[in-house]
């Protein structure tokens, strides 16, 4: 009976961890979207885009990766990291694709969240 | 390097915990489902240790899920005979009264060579010595020797055994085993009558075996375990 109680507790904990992971990914994504909006806003209004990129980078490295690294494969986080590191050189070379690169970061982050959702087609 | 070392230590503790949670069983005693789960756990653990790009949680969660489901399913099988048979299967009699059941061997996809080899591992080199043999749910064969080949004991010295199949369970954990009824030319009513004579019901019986002479041996359930 003790074993059954332990197993049921573990199953409840696993479900709790899964739900917690979804919530924390969603929360971190919201903050990441906020930073991306700030970068795009500064870029369009000729503001201090460089410092916004720095702030996005530091949020990504110090907060986003540390939290999501527990639940998400490194490769997906690596893709976002590559996109963020490209922003500054693109800004300096006045590249047309700056906004598109910001959108691709947003899309990658959205994909991370979507892949964690236990939807029927994804399970099977 | 250090990451792999630490992950290895964590998974070592997890695997030990999982094996303890699954219970004490040796490899040979594992049912096919348990064996597959054990192999799966070892595979998942290996991947999680080696691949540092995969979060440790994605290794821990499937291991714990498999172990918990295994424990829960074994608990349910303990409670229900039907589920036990669905999950683990039933033991199959391949030799009865010294006669090989060839149809049963065919159904089990067992060749005579497999049967002979399993008997040899038990020290039986002549198949004609076997009175009764069963293929257990684990795939192992249990054999019962003919009376004239059984080891000599004070009991058999005083009263030599006649050739007959060993006693078979007819009630297990309060459930009447219908398949045993057909094998033993015994009907449920006769058994119930015998139980009634002893002021018992089927639910009060932990184990009831019947030998080839129709003699019942009843073990009552301990108090608190009655259905």
Interface residues (C-beta under 8 A of the other chain):
Chain A: X3 X4 X6 X7 X8 X10 X11 X14 X17 X18 X21 X69 X70 X71 X72 X73 X74 X75
Chain B: X21 X23 X52 X53 X54 X55 X56 X57 X58 X61 X64 X65 X67 X68 X71 X72 X75
